[in-house]
């Protein structure tokens, strides 16, 4: 009996450490997701301003609408997941990417924007698929957002094909 108590204590410690690590993973994911949503909204606004192409402008509006809505859900999931202070904007790398893109206009903007959107959405889908494996509120948010991200990737790939020949 006395040997059972330390074994149970060790098992409980391992389980709680594992749960804590999972919570940290979820917290890191949702923080990154919120920053990403803010960044996508800003990039969508930039596309509407700097693009010469109606299809890029339309895609930009879709980003603003979809990522704006996704961010409201992400912030709710963060709160219910115990995240104390969700981010209030994009991270420094995303701001830097935005600032670099803001210097471009017309066809050169369209080409770089499409390339950036394809790469960004591929990375996001991988991260969201991983997070969706968890059955907490943050995992549910990730799972519910995946169809939109896949649609964005498909549209971004179309943009990339149609604007890749441009210089």
Backbone as CSV, one residue per row, in Angstrom:
resi,resn,N_x,N_y,N_z,CA_x,CA_y,CA_z,C_x,C_y,C_z
1,UNK,0.822,-1.190,0.000,0.000,0.000,0.000,0.869,1.257,0.000
2,UNK,1.937,1.245,0.802,2.784,2.426,0.877,3.506,2.679,-0.442
3,UNK,3.784,1.613,-1.196,4.440,1.786,-2.483,3.474,2.345,-3.520
4,UNK,2.208,2.117,-3.340,1.201,2.583,-4.277,1.049,4.105,-4.218
5,UNK,1.146,4.675,-3.059,0.958,6.121,-2.904,2.024,6.907,-3.685
6,UNK,3.320,6.605,-3.553,4.296,7.336,-4.379,4.062,7.113,-5.877
7,UNK,3.679,5.906,-6.263,3.419,5.637,-7.680,2.253,6.482,-8.177
8,UNK,1.212,6.603,-7.374,0.076,7.446,-7.753,0.480,8.909,-7.819
9,UNK,1.307,9.334,-6.885,1.771,10.720,-6.879,2.590,11.013,-8.139
10,UNK,3.442,10.075,-8.512,4.249,10.247,-9.728,3.345,10.277,-10.951
11,UNK,2.387,9.373,-11.016,1.451,9.334,-12.147,0.661,10.636,-12.236
12,UNK,0.209,11.148,-11.109,-0.538,12.406,-11.096,0.343,13.564,-11.554
13,UNK,1.595,13.581,-11.127,2.517,14.646,-11.524,2.796,14.592,-13.020
14,UNK,3.002,13.387,-13.550,3.251,13.231,-14.981,2.032,13.677,-15.769
15,UNK,0.844,13.271,-15.325,-0.389,13.641,-16.017,-0.584,15.154,-15.989
16,UNK,-0.399,15.789,-14.846,-0.618,17.228,-14.759,0.434,17.987,-15.556
17,UNK,1.666,17.494,-15.602,2.700,18.121,-16.413,2.345,18.002,-17.889
18,UNK,1.845,16.841,-18.283,1.427,16.622,-19.661,0.253,17.532,-20.015
19,UNK,-0.707,17.651,-19.129,-1.853,18.525,-19.365,-1.397,19.978,-19.452
20,UNK,-0.449,20.348,-18.611,0.070,21.706,-18.626,0.781,21.985,-19.950
21,UNK,1.544,21.025,-20.427,2.230,21.188,-21.710,1.213,21.333,-22.839
22,UNK,0.139,20.540,-22.785,-0.902,20.661,-23.799,-1.554,22.034,-23.732
23,UNK,-1.807,22.522,-22.517,-2.395,23.846,-22.356,-1.464,24.908,-22.930
24,UNK,-0.161,24.753,-22.700,0.817,25.702,-23.244,0.811,25.653,-24.771
25,UNK,0.697,24.442,-25.341,0.607,24.307,-26.793,-0.632,25.017,-27.322
26,UNK,-1.758,24.805,-26.657,-3.002,25.453,-27.078,-2.900,26.968,-26.943
27,UNK,-2.307,27.416,-25.853,-2.155,28.858,-25.632,-1.243,29.471,-26.695
28,UNK,-0.156,28.782,-27.002,0.762,29.280,-28.037,0.052,29.320,-29.388
29,UNK,-0.691,28.261,-29.709,-1.409,28.225,-30.980,-2.406,29.375,-31.088
30,UNK,-3.241,29.542,-30.074,-4.307,30.544,-30.183,-3.729,31.954,-30.211
31,UNK,-2.630,32.167,-29.509,-1.952,33.472,-29.564,-1.459,33.730,-30.984
32,UNK,-0.820,32.736,-31.576,-0.329,32.850,-32.949,-1.486,33.035,-33.927
33,UNK,-2.582,32.322,-33.691,-3.750,32.427,-34.573,-4.344,33.832,-34.537
34,UNK,-4.439,34.402,-33.353,-4.996,35.756,-33.229,-4.095,36.762,-33.936
35,UNK,-2.791,36.659,-33.706,-1.852,37.547,-34.404,-1.990,37.388,-35.918
36,UNK,-2.108,36.143,-36.354,-2.248,35.860,-37.785,-3.523,36.437,-38.367
37,UNK,-4.608,36.347,-37.632,-5.864,36.928,-38.109,-5.742,38.441,-38.261
38,UNK,-5.135,39.083,-37.269,-4.919,40.531,-37.384,-4.069,40.849,-38.617
39,UNK,-3.019,40.069,-38.822,-2.128,40.298,-39.958,-2.862,40.118,-41.283
40,UNK,-3.697,39.091,-41.368,-4.435,38.832,-42.615,-5.421,39.956,-42.914
41,UNK,-6.068,40.478,-41.891,-6.983,41.604,-42.092,-6.207,42.802,-42.646
42,UNK,-5.063,43.092,-42.047,-4.263,44.226,-42.515,-3.733,44.004,-43.933
43,UNK,-3.329,42.768,-44.241,-2.859,42.471,-45.600,-4.013,42.578,-46.597
44,UNK,-5.191,42.152,-46.182,-6.363,42.275,-47.050,-6.686,43.728,-47.353
45,UNK,-6.574,44.574,-46.350,-6.799,46.012,-46.555,-5.743,46.591,-47.478
46,UNK,-4.522,46.150,-47.305,-3.426,46.611,-48.161,-3.650,46.174,-49.611
47,UNK,-4.136,44.959,-49.800,-4.402,44.459,-51.155,-5.447,45.325,-51.851
48,UNK,-6.436,45.737,-51.106,-7.466,46.575,-51.707,-6.919,47.946,-52.111
49,UNK,-5.908,48.398,-51.412,-5.324,49.708,-51.671,-4.226,49.659,-52.745
50,UNK,-3.348,48.655,-52.703,-2.149,48.657,-53.551,-2.244,47.809,-54.810
51,UNK,-3.279,47.022,-54.949,-3.374,46.144,-56.110,-3.909,46.883,-57.327
52,UNK,-3.509,46.392,-58.491,-4.076,46.905,-59.740,-5.134,45.938,-60.270
53,UNK,-5.248,44.800,-59.627,-6.074,43.711,-60.137,-7.342,43.528,-59.311
54,UNK,-8.463,43.416,-59.987,-9.725,43.238,-59.276,-9.762,41.913,-58.513
55,UNK,-9.158,40.845,-59.066,-9.197,39.564,-58.357,-8.393,39.617,-57.057
56,UNK,-7.296,40.364,-57.038,-6.517,40.522,-55.811,-7.292,41.378,-54.811
57,UNK,-7.929,42.422,-55.281,-8.740,43.270,-54.399,-9.895,42.474,-53.785
58,UNK,-10.524,41.639,-54.592,-11.625,40.800,-54.105,-11.120,39.818,-53.053
59,UNK,-9.975,39.207,-53.312,-9.369,38.298,-52.343,-9.041,39.054,-51.057
60,UNK,-8.525,40.267,-51.197,-8.221,41.089,-50.033,-9.456,41.340,-49.179
61,UNK,-10.582,41.622,-49.832,-11.824,41.839,-49.085,-12.256,40.557,-48.379
62,UNK,-12.066,39.417,-49.036,-12.402,38.135,-48.415,-11.547,37.919,-47.164
63,UNK,-10.264,38.273,-47.230,-9.391,38.149,-46.059,-9.899,39.013,-44.909
64,UNK,-10.253,40.245,-45.213,-10.732,41.164,-44.181,-11.975,40.584,-43.510
65,UNK,-12.918,40.144,-44.311,-14.182,39.620,-43.786,-13.972,38.331,-42.998
66,UNK,-13.315,37.353,-43.623,-13.182,36.026,-43.006,-12.262,36.035,-41.789
67,UNK,-11.126,36.711,-41.886,-10.198,36.711,-40.750,-10.677,37.635,-39.633
68,UNK,-11.457,38.641,-39.985,-12.069,39.470,-38.948,-13.043,38.644,-38.115
69,UNK,-13.884,37.860,-38.802,-14.840,36.990,-38.107,-14.113,35.888,-37.336
70,UNK,-13.096,35.306,-37.958,-12.329,34.242,-37.288,-11.665,34.772,-36.027
71,UNK,-11.230,36.016,-36.059,-10.538,36.564,-34.897,-11.486,36.721,-33.711
72,UNK,-12.731,37.049,-33.971,-13.700,37.133,-32.866,-13.852,35.762,-32.202
73,UNK,-13.952,34.718,-33.027,-14.060,33.351,-32.497,-12.773,32.939,-31.779
74,UNK,-11.633,33.327,-32.337,-10.338,32.978,-31.730,-10.203,33.637,-30.361
75,UNK,-10.616,34.889,-30.258,-10.518,35.583,-28.969,-11.444,34.946,-27.931
76,UNK,-12.624,34.498,-28.373,-13.520,33.788,-27.450,-12.897,32.476,-26.994
77,UNK,-12.309,31.741,-27.933,-11.656,30.469,-27.587,-10.477,30.716,-26.648
78,UNK,-9.744,31.780,-26.876,-8.603,32.115,-26.008,-9.086,32.386,-24.587
79,UNK,-10.140,33.161,-24.469,-10.683,33.483,-23.147,-11.163,32.225,-22.438
80,UNK,-11.920,31.387,-23.148,-12.409,30.161,-22.510,-11.276,29.173,-22.258
81,UNK,-10.167,29.300,-23.011,-9.003,28.447,-22.809,-8.060,28.965,-21.740
82,UNK,-8.425,30.079,-21.122,-7.633,30.593,-20.009,-6.477,31.499,-20.388
83,UNK,-6.455,31.970,-21.636,-5.392,32.889,-22.045,-5.680,34.242,-21.389
84,UNK,-4.722,34.696,-20.605,-4.931,35.904,-19.796,-5.019,37.179,-20.638
85,UNK,-4.093,37.352,-21.560,-4.118,38.577,-22.372,-3.818,38.247,-23.834
86,UNK,-4.886,37.994,-24.621,-4.683,37.715,-26.044,-4.047,38.915,-26.749
87,UNK,-3.313,38.682,-27.826,-2.677,39.787,-28.538,-3.714,40.759,-29.110
88,UNK,-3.282,41.977,-29.341,-4.192,42.989,-29.875,-3.768,43.450,-31.274
89,UNK,-2.872,42.685,-31.892,-2.425,43.013,-33.237,-1.448,41.975,-33.735
90,UNK,-0.955,42.170,-34.946,0.016,41.217,-35.503,1.348,41.281,-34.759
91,UNK,2.159,40.220,-34.911,3.485,40.217,-34.275,4.471,41.045,-35.107
92,UNK,5.680,41.196,-34.619,6.655,42.078,-35.276,7.047,41.577,-36.666
93,UNK,7.153,40.273,-36.858,7.482,39.738,-38.191,6.361,40.048,-39.175
94,UNK,5.132,39.872,-38.718,3.991,40.149,-39.592,3.915,41.640,-39.936
95,UNK,4.230,42.491,-38.970,4.252,43.938,-39.237,5.336,44.265,-40.253
96,UNK,6.482,43.618,-40.123,7.585,43.832,-41.058,7.196,43.378,-42.470
97,UNK,6.552,42.208,-42.567,6.083,41.725,-43.874,5.103,42.718,-44.489
98,UNK,4.193,43.216,-43.681,3.218,44.203,-44.151,3.928,45.458,-44.654
99,UNK,4.874,45.945,-43.878,5.587,47.165,-44.263,6.360,46.979,-45.568
100,UNK,6.938,45.801,-45.761,7.651,45.514,-47.021,6.674,45.499,-48.192
101,UNK,5.531,44.853,-47.987,4.518,44.779,-49.048,3.917,46.156,-49.345
102,UNK,3.823,46.991,-48.336,3.220,48.315,-48.507,4.029,49.198,-49.448
103,UNK,5.292,48.865,-49.665,6.150,49.640,-50.556,5.905,49.301,-52.031
104,UNK,5.148,48.221,-52.268,4.898,47.772,-53.634,3.534,48.265,-54.125
105,UNK,3.418,48.395,-55.431,2.171,48.816,-56.068,1.938,47.969,-57.316
106,UNK,0.697,47.904,-57.742,0.375,47.322,-59.037,0.779,45.871,-59.192
107,UNK,1.314,45.553,-60.366,1.636,44.171,-60.718,2.680,43.560,-59.790
108,UNK,3.673,44.331,-59.378,4.687,43.769,-58.481,4.073,43.445,-57.119
109,UNK,3.159,44.286,-56.668,2.445,43.980,-55.421,1.640,42.696,-55.593
110,UNK,0.877,42.612,-56.668,-0.001,41.460,-56.886,0.770,40.149,-56.858
111,UNK,1.921,40.135,-57.524,2.746,38.921,-57.579,3.260,38.540,-56.188
112,UNK,3.839,39.493,-55.481,4.383,39.204,-54.143,3.274,38.864,-53.146
113,UNK,2.162,39.553,-53.252,1.034,39.302,-52.365,0.541,37.860,-52.536
114,UNK,0.357,37.436,-53.782,-0.120,36.075,-54.045,0.873,35.046,-53.504
115,UNK,2.158,35.252,-53.723,3.169,34.329,-53.206,3.125,34.266,-51.682
116,UNK,3.017,35.421,-51.063,2.964,35.486,-49.596,1.726,34.763,-49.068
117,UNK,0.596,34.968,-49.713,-0.655,34.347,-49.250,-0.615,32.822,-49.381
118,UNK,-0.029,32.317,-50.448,0.086,30.863,-50.607,0.961,30.296,-49.491
119,UNK,2.134,30.853,-49.312,3.053,30.350,-48.282,2.434,30.468,-46.888
120,UNK,1.825,31.586,-46.608,1.247,31.834,-45.290,0.089,30.870,-44.993
121,UNK,-0.779,30.662,-45.965,-1.918,29.778,-45.722,-1.495,28.309,-45.641
122,UNK,-0.470,27.911,-46.362,0.043,26.535,-46.218,0.557,26.316,-44.793
123,UNK,1.317,27.279,-44.291,1.853,27.195,-42.927,0.696,27.175,-41.913
124,UNK,-0.267,28.055,-42.110,-1.407,28.126,-41.187,-2.189,26.815,-41.154
125,UNK,-2.447,26.244,-42.310,-3.217,24.997,-42.364,-2.514,23.903,-41.570
126,UNK,-1.210,23.797,-41.713,-0.448,22.799,-40.952,-0.624,23.020,-39.446
127,UNK,-0.501,24.260,-39.009,-0.638,24.573,-37.583,-2.066,24.322,-37.086
128,UNK,-3.061,24.699,-37.876,-4.459,24.511,-37.487,-4.821,23.025,-37.447
129,UNK,-4.299,22.242,-38.386,-4.565,20.797,-38.366,-4.032,20.171,-37.085
130,UNK,-2.852,20.596,-36.663,-2.263,20.083,-35.421,-3.132,20.481,-34.220
131,UNK,-3.524,21.737,-34.172,-4.325,22.229,-33.040,-5.709,21.601,-33.010
132,UNK,-6.245,21.272,-34.174,-7.593,20.708,-34.256,-7.679,19.310,-33.651
133,UNK,-6.551,18.680,-33.413,-6.553,17.344,-32.803,-6.992,17.393,-31.348
134,UNK,-6.853,18.552,-30.726,-7.272,18.705,-29.331,-8.767,18.978,-29.301
135,UNK,-9.414,18.474,-28.298,-10.867,18.599,-28.233,-11.328,19.690,-27.270
136,UNK,-10.431,20.625,-26.966,-10.824,21.765,-26.140,-11.415,22.854,-27.042
137,UNK,-11.788,23.986,-26.462,-12.388,25.072,-27.249,-11.431,25.608,-28.311
138,UNK,-10.155,25.618,-27.993,-9.163,26.101,-28.954,-9.051,25.124,-30.128
139,UNK,-9.080,23.830,-29.835,-9.068,22.827,-30.898,-10.308,22.902,-31.763
140,UNK,-11.450,23.149,-31.130,-12.705,23.294,-31.890,-12.652,24.518,-32.797
141,UNK,-12.068,25.596,-32.285,-11.898,26.796,-33.122,-11.033,26.447,-34.344
142,UNK,-9.916,25.775,-34.107,-9.007,25.420,-35.197,-9.728,24.566,-36.234
143,UNK,-10.454,23.569,-35.764,-11.168,22.680,-36.677,-12.214,23.435,-37.500
144,UNK,-12.934,24.334,-36.860,-13.986,25.067,-37.572,-13.426,26.086,-38.565
145,UNK,-12.178,26.488,-38.390,-11.566,27.489,-39.259,-10.861,26.870,-40.470
146,UNK,-10.526,25.590,-40.376,-9.781,24.942,-41.461,-10.450,25.048,-42.837
147,UNK,-11.758,24.852,-42.976,-12.351,24.973,-44.320,-12.123,26.356,-44.948
148,UNK,-12.196,27.400,-44.147,-11.965,28.755,-44.656,-10.518,28.919,-45.091
149,UNK,-9.580,28.414,-44.280,-8.167,28.520,-44.651,-7.869,27.748,-45.937
150,UNK,-8.490,26.598,-46.092,-8.275,25.807,-47.318,-8.833,26.542,-48.532
151,UNK,-9.980,27.180,-48.352,-10.572,27.976,-49.438,-9.642,29.141,-49.784
152,UNK,-9.091,29.794,-48.778,-8.157,30.897,-49.026,-6.926,30.412,-49.782
153,UNK,-6.391,29.255,-49.385,-5.222,28.709,-50.074,-5.544,28.433,-51.542
154,UNK,-6.676,27.843,-51.786,-7.083,27.543,-53.164,-7.168,28.834,-53.990
155,UNK,-7.781,29.848,-53.428,-7.901,31.133,-54.130,-6.533,31.800,-54.300
156,UNK,-5.699,31.719,-53.287,-4.358,32.315,-53.373,-3.527,31.618,-54.450
157,UNK,-3.676,30.304,-54.566,-2.946,29.574,-55.610,-3.416,30.004,-56.998
158,UNK,-4.709,30.277,-57.151,-5.218,30.786,-58.433,-4.612,32.151,-58.734
159,UNK,-4.555,32.995,-57.707,-3.940,34.318,-57.887,-2.472,34.179,-58.276
160,UNK,-1.791,33.267,-57.598,-0.365,33.081,-57.866,-0.149,32.659,-59.318
161,UNK,-0.993,31.758,-59.825,-0.860,31.321,-61.215,-1.127,32.472,-62.176
162,UNK,-2.159,33.243,-61.903,-2.512,34.295,-62.845,-1.582,35.513,-62.774
163,UNK,-0.865,35.669,-61.669,0.012,36.830,-61.521,1.495,36.484,-61.531
164,UNK,1.826,35.202,-61.709,3.238,34.784,-61.645,4.058,35.283,-62.834
165,UNK,3.435,35.451,-63.956,4.173,35.893,-65.157,4.449,37.397,-65.130
166,UNK,3.736,38.095,-64.243,3.908,39.544,-64.183,5.185,39.917,-63.465
167,UNK,5.756,40.994,-63.815,6.967,41.508,-63.181,6.684,42.813,-62.493
